[in-house]
């Protein structure tokens, strides 16, 4: 099938309540953009929801919205394989020349795309949103306990994997060119929340130009990243390090 200009991938798990508003906002924004057309009458963007084994009505909600949002597609997984698996699946099923993934809670609103896309035109292959560099706005700021946990994870991640030049690997708003996505994601092995640093590490190994940009980020008190997930993330970083040592990313 012919390609399109932009793909927006949204991994979801039990998001029946928040997802409709997020999808409506994304559709409203994208429909007003003048992205390059791929042909007469053909959509120049797509929205891909990747269901990650939801137990609520998430699938039904998305299916009901398909007639209203013409460019909406659903990839449905009955088993919860992890956010990393869902993002990888969405990235490799996408057809866009540029492929962005974002979170269902809309913490980084879709209008931040306007900050990402110009960097692709300037020769960058991977452009990632950041909450930790100058110019980023957190609304409201995270509680101090969450900030301390985040800073501790950041230091641990830098020590284990390097990536010293990247301040925020975990912001759920990242963009890739088609070529970068199709070369990076098949090599990914981490299916949980630690897939982000793995993706960036592989991009570095493949010599892709990466840009970290400040974004407006709205703090979500219902974030699904809990203490148990943080522990698993710490273990997964060690797995990434081992994969690196044993040349599994070659």
Secondary structure by P-SEA (a helix, b strand, c coil): cccccbbbbbbbcccccccaaaaaaaaaaaaaccccccccccccbbbbbbbcccccaaaaaaaaacccccccccccccccccaaaaaaaaaaaccccbbbbbbcccccccccccccaaaaaacccccccccccccbbbcccccaaaaaaaaaaaaaaaaaccccccccccccbbbbcaaaaaacccccccccccaaaaaaaaaaaaccbbbbbbbbbbbbccccccaaaaaaaaaaaaaaaaaaaacccc
